[in-house]
């Protein structure tokens, strides 16, 4: 027995581009509809939002253990070996006890593990930022403010505690500024930075880090003529310090 054949007859008007634009005009959606669409939450949208802000939930279940685990362990070990002395040194650049350099080498990596998206980035301390933080800590909490009366020695415990508080406050404020700039998508400014400008900034940053350590190389307490004794530094160093 053959199935019955059904015929469908559809009548639609044939429209050209001009008639189509006349019938359905483009325009902004009503305000209420826009807000309703913006705040609409479905399971798929909530999952996509969660995976976008926590990428570890997306890539960790699909991680190829047999192919990547050994290489990742070796690369992580090499980066950790490099970060240990680098963190200790950069903590001194920031005017903080060396142990805080280890903290700054561990916690950013852990946070980036949860929120990061690139598997090629080595997260850790940065020389220019350490020098900038050190400028703030040494200017707001100088050694002269913690001299003890009997023998004019520096109370390093109180000085380090004060500098740690200053560095923590500065980090929180910078983080708040970065969150605010990220919400307004201020990163588009980077596209307008030319390559010579970026190269010049990188070169100047390296020179600034080098020059900022000359006072420690010559065992001086600061960049002033009194901080460059004759037995520790040549005459050109004292003249250079007098310019600052």
C-alpha positions in Angstrom: 0.0 0.0 0.0 1.5 3.3 -1.1 1.5 6.1 1.4 -0.7 9.0 0.6 1.1 11.9 -1.0 0.6 15.3 0.5 1.1 18.5 -1.4 1.7 21.8 0.2 1.0 25.1 -1.4 2.8 28.2 0.0 2.1 31.7 -1.3 4.7 34.3 -0.4 5.2 37.7 -1.9 8.5 38.1 -3.8 10.3 41.2 -2.5 13.4 43.0 -3.8 15.9 44.8 -1.6 14.1 48.1 -1.7 10.7 46.5 -0.7 12.4 44.5 2.0 14.0 47.6 3.5 10.7 49.4 3.3 8.8 46.6 5.1 11.3 45.9 7.8 13.2 49.0 8.9 16.4 48.6 11.0 16.3 50.4 14.3 17.2 50.1 17.9 15.2 47.8 20.0 13.0 49.3 22.7 14.7 50.1 26.0 12.7 47.6 28.0 13.5 44.8 25.5 17.2 45.6 25.6 17.3 45.5 29.4 15.3 42.3 29.5 17.6 40.6 27.0 20.7 41.9 28.9 19.5 40.4 32.2 18.1 37.2 30.7 19.9 34.2 32.2 19.7 30.7 30.8 21.7 27.6 31.6 23.8 27.9 28.5 24.5 31.6 29.1 25.5 31.0 32.7 27.8 28.2 31.7 29.4 30.3 29.0 29.9 33.2 31.5 31.4 30.8 34.0 33.8 29.3 31.5 34.8 32.8 30.2 35.8 34.0 33.7 37.2 30.7 34.9 38.9 29.1 31.9 40.4 26.4 34.0 37.0 24.7 34.0 37.1 24.5 30.2 40.7 23.3 29.5 41.5 21.2 32.6 39.0 18.4 31.8 40.4 18.2 28.2 44.1 18.3 29.3 46.1 15.6 27.4 48.0 14.1 30.3 50.1 11.6 28.4 51.2 14.1 25.8 51.8 17.3 27.8 52.4 16.3 31.5 56.1 15.6 31.3 56.9 18.6 29.2 54.8 20.9 31.5 56.6 19.5 34.6 60.0 20.2 33.1 59.1 23.7 32.0 57.5 24.4 35.4 60.5 23.2 37.2 62.9 25.4 35.1 60.7 28.5 35.5 60.5 27.8 39.3 64.3 27.5 39.5 64.6 30.9 37.7 61.9 32.6 39.8 63.4 31.7 43.2 66.5 33.9 43.0 64.7 36.4 40.8 62.0 36.9 43.4 64.5 37.3 46.2 66.4 40.0 44.2 63.3 41.9 43.1 62.1 42.0 46.6 65.2 44.0 47.5 64.5 46.3 44.6 61.1 47.0 46.1 62.7 47.7 49.5 61.0 44.7 51.1 62.4 41.6 52.9 63.4 38.9 50.4 60.8 36.4 51.6 58.1 38.6 50.1 59.7 38.1 46.7 58.9 34.4 47.1 55.3 35.3 47.9 55.1 37.4 44.8 56.5 34.5 42.7 53.9 32.0 44.0 50.6 33.6 44.4 50.4 35.3 40.9 51.1 31.9 39.3 48.3 30.3 41.3 45.8 33.0 40.4 46.8 32.9 36.7 46.2 29.1 36.8 42.6 29.8 37.6 41.9 32.9 35.4 44.6 32.8 32.7 44.1 31.7 29.1 47.7 31.3 27.8 49.9 28.3 28.4 53.1 30.1 27.2 53.2 32.9 29.8 55.7 32.9 32.7 54.1 35.0 35.5 56.2 36.4 38.2 58.0 39.5 39.5 59.0 42.4 37.2 62.0 44.6 37.6 60.4 47.9 36.6 57.4 47.4 38.9 59.7 46.4 41.7 61.8 49.6 41.3 58.7 51.8 41.1 57.4 50.2 44.3 60.8 50.6 45.9 60.7 54.3 45.1 57.5 54.7 47.0 58.5 52.6 50.0 61.9 54.2 50.4 60.5 57.7 50.1 57.6 57.2 52.5 59.4 55.0 54.9 63.1 56.0 54.8 65.7 54.6 57.1 66.1 57.9 58.8 62.6 57.6 60.2 63.5 54.4 62.1 66.8 55.4 63.8 67.1 54.2 67.3 68.4 56.8 69.8 71.2 55.0 71.7 73.5 54.1 68.8 71.7 55.5 65.7 71.0 52.1 64.2 68.0 51.4 62.0 65.1 49.5 63.5 64.8 47.1 60.5 61.8 45.2 62.0 59.6 48.4 62.2 60.9 49.7 58.9 60.1 46.5 57.0 56.7 46.2 58.6 55.9 49.8 57.5 57.2 49.2 54.0 55.1 46.0 53.6 52.0 47.9 54.6 52.8 50.6 52.0 53.5 48.0 49.3 50.2 46.2 50.1 48.2 49.4 50.0 49.9 50.4 46.7 49.1 47.0 45.2 45.4 47.2 46.2 45.1 50.7 44.7 46.7 49.7 41.5 44.5 46.6 41.3 41.4 48.7 41.7 42.6 51.1 38.9 43.3 48.1 36.6 39.8 46.6 37.3 38.2 50.0 36.5 40.2 50.4 33.3 39.4 46.9 32.3 35.6 47.4 32.8 35.8 50.4 30.4 38.0 48.4 27.9 40.8 50.9 28.1 43.2 48.4 26.6 42.4 49.7 23.1 45.0 52.4 23.8 47.8 49.8 23.3 46.9 49.5 19.6 47.9 53.2 19.1 51.4 52.7 20.6 54.0 52.5 17.9 56.8 49.9 17.8 59.6 52.5 18.3 57.7 53.9 21.3 57.5 50.4 22.9 61.2 49.7 22.2 62.2 53.1 23.6 60.2 52.4 26.8 61.7 49.0 27.2 65.3 50.3 26.7 64.7 53.2 29.1 63.2 50.8 31.7 66.3 48.6 31.6 68.6 51.7 31.9 66.5 52.9 34.8 66.8 49.6 36.6 70.6 49.6 36.1 71.1 53.2 37.2 68.9 52.7 40.3 71.3 50.0 41.5 74.5 52.0 41.3 74.0 53.3 44.8 74.0 49.7 46.1 77.0 48.9 43.9 79.0 51.7 45.5 77.7 50.9 49.0 76.0 54.2 49.4 72.8 54.9 51.3 71.2 57.2 48.7 71.9 59.5 45.8 73.4 62.5 47.5 77.0 63.7 47.9 77.1 62.7 51.6 76.1 59.1 50.6 79.2 58.6 48.3 82.2 58.5 50.6 85.6 59.0 48.9 86.9 55.6 50.0 83.9 53.8 48.3 83.3 55.7 45.1 85.4 57.6 42.5 85.0 61.4 42.0 82.7 61.0 38.9 80.2 59.0 41.0 80.0 61.8 43.6 79.6 64.4 40.9 76.9 62.3 39.3 75.1 61.9 42.6 75.2 65.7 43.2 73.1 66.2 40.1 70.2 64.3 41.7 
